[in-house]
Amino acid sequence: MNTEDSVPNEKKVVYDIHFYAYTPDEKGKVKIILDVEAQKKYHTGHDFVTRGFFYTSRIISAQLGKEFVLIPSRYPREG
């Protein structure tokens, strides 16, 4: 996979190792996106959990229009 990710209105992200893996399923294959972020130092100055949430959220949002599309809700928004 491309290790650079550009999403409109957000900064570019460069992943260290970013790839697809496929696992067998009773209905065929399941595609999983994996990202490995190697660090030279144990303490990087960034909160590990916060950084994990950021990368995971970014990987999911980058899939919009590529891996899935939003389906309009049947329930109208209130307010």
GROMACS elastic network, one bead per residue, 0.5 to 0.9 nm:
[ bonds ]
;  ai    aj funct       b0    kb
    1     4     6  0.88732   500
    1    17     6  0.86281   500
    1    18     6  0.59686   500
    1    19     6  0.51707   500
    1    20     6  0.71576   500
    2     5     6  0.73696   500
    2    14     6  0.89744   500
    2    15     6  0.85852   500
    2    18     6  0.71859   500
    2    19     6  0.81637   500
    3    13     6  0.81349   500
    3    14     6  0.55633   500
    3    16     6  0.67259   500
    3    17     6  0.67592   500
    3    18     6  0.58516   500
    3    19     6  0.85084   500
    4    12     6  0.68808   500
    4    13     6  0.57681   500
    4    15     6  0.63329   500
    5    11     6  0.86943   500
    5    12     6  0.56420   500
    5    13     6  0.51385   500
    5    14     6  0.63172   500
    5    15     6  0.78944   500
    5    58     6  0.86147   500
    5    59     6  0.83860   500
    5    62     6  0.72986   500
    6     9     6  0.88568   500
    6    10     6  0.71668   500
    6    11     6  0.67593   500
    6    13     6  0.66169   500
    6    14     6  0.89447   500
    6    62     6  0.77880   500
    7    10     6  0.55376   500
    7    11     6  0.72179   500
    7    12     6  0.70558   500
    7    13     6  0.88327   500
    7    58     6  0.85599   500
    7    61     6  0.80701   500
    7    62     6  0.63272   500
    8    11     6  0.81235   500
   10    13     6  0.88489   500
   13    55     6  0.87044   500
   13    58     6  0.85125   500
   15    18     6  0.61888   500
   15    35     6  0.71313   500
   15    36     6  0.76383   500
   15    37     6  0.67707   500
   15    55     6  0.87807   500
   16    35     6  0.74654   500
   16    36     6  0.62238   500
   16    37     6  0.52890   500
   16    38     6  0.67671   500
   17    34     6  0.80253   500
   17    35     6  0.56064   500
   17    36     6  0.50478   500
   17    37     6  0.65900   500
   17    38     6  0.82975   500
   18    33     6  0.73392   500
   18    34     6  0.57551   500
   18    36     6  0.64890   500
   18    37     6  0.87182   500
   19    32     6  0.83782   500
   19    33     6  0.58493   500
   19    34     6  0.53814   500
   19    35     6  0.65671   500
   19    36     6  0.88647   500
   20    31     6  0.64947   500
   20    32     6  0.55573   500
   20    34     6  0.60530   500
   20    35     6  0.88674   500
   21    30     6  0.82113   500
   21    31     6  0.58565   500
   21    32     6  0.51629   500
   21    33     6  0.63939   500
   21    34     6  0.70888   500
   22    29     6  0.60295   500
   22    30     6  0.54264   500
   22    32     6  0.60819   500
   22    33     6  0.88200   500
   23    28     6  0.85882   500
   23    29     6  0.55971   500
   23    30     6  0.52007   500
   23    31     6  0.67030   500
   23    32     6  0.77636   500
   24    27     6  0.82006   500
   24    28     6  0.60858   500
   24    30     6  0.63060   500
   25    28     6  0.50318   500
   25    29     6  0.53325   500
   25    30     6  0.63056   500
   26    29     6  0.80139   500
   27    30     6  0.87048   500
   33    59     6  0.83176   500
   35    55     6  0.85555   500
   35    56     6  0.86879   500
   35    59     6  0.87002   500
   39    42     6  0.69556   500
   39    43     6  0.87848   500
   39    44     6  0.75520   500
   40    43     6  0.89489   500
   40    44     6  0.82883   500
   41    44     6  0.58437   500
   43    46     6  0.76151   500
   43    47     6  0.88636   500
   43    48     6  0.89671   500
   44    47     6  0.80699   500
   44    48     6  0.85123   500
   45    48     6  0.88729   500
   46    49     6  0.87965   500
   46    50     6  0.78397   500
   46    51     6  0.69040   500
   47    50     6  0.54418   500
   47    51     6  0.61488   500
   47    52     6  0.86219   500
   48    51     6  0.52293   500
   48    52     6  0.61555   500
   48    53     6  0.87758   500
   49    53     6  0.62658   500
   49    54     6  0.86713   500
   50    53     6  0.51540   500
   50    54     6  0.62587   500
   50    55     6  0.87870   500
   51    54     6  0.50527   500
   51    55     6  0.62529   500
   51    56     6  0.85532   500
   52    55     6  0.53042   500
   52    56     6  0.60326   500
   52    57     6  0.84239   500
   53    56     6  0.51934   500
   53    57     6  0.59357   500
   53    58     6  0.84011   500
   54    57     6  0.52527   500
   54    58     6  0.60462   500
   54    59     6  0.86013   500
   55    58     6  0.50619   500
   55    59     6  0.61022   500
   55    60     6  0.86462   500
   56    59     6  0.51871   500
   56    60     6  0.63209   500
   56    61     6  0.87134   500
   57    60     6  0.51767   500
   57    61     6  0.61328   500
   57    62     6  0.85435   500
   58    61     6  0.51208   500
   58    62     6  0.60080   500
   58    63     6  0.87309   500
   59    62     6  0.52412   500
   59    63     6  0.66460   500
   60    63     6  0.53967   500
   60    64     6  0.73583   500
   61    64     6  0.56720   500
   62    65     6  0.81275   500
   62    66     6  0.78349   500
   62    67     6  0.88762   500
   63    66     6  0.51002   500
   63    67     6  0.51264   500
   63    68     6  0.65088   500
   63    69     6  0.86050   500
   64    67     6  0.62274   500
   64    68     6  0.54317   500
   64    69     6  0.57377   500
   64    70     6  0.75789   500
   65    68     6  0.55299   500
   65    69     6  0.51767   500
   65    70     6  0.81518   500
   66    69     6  0.76034   500
   70    73     6  0.88084   500
   72    75     6  0.87054   500
   73    76     6  0.69799   500
   73    77     6  0.87995   500
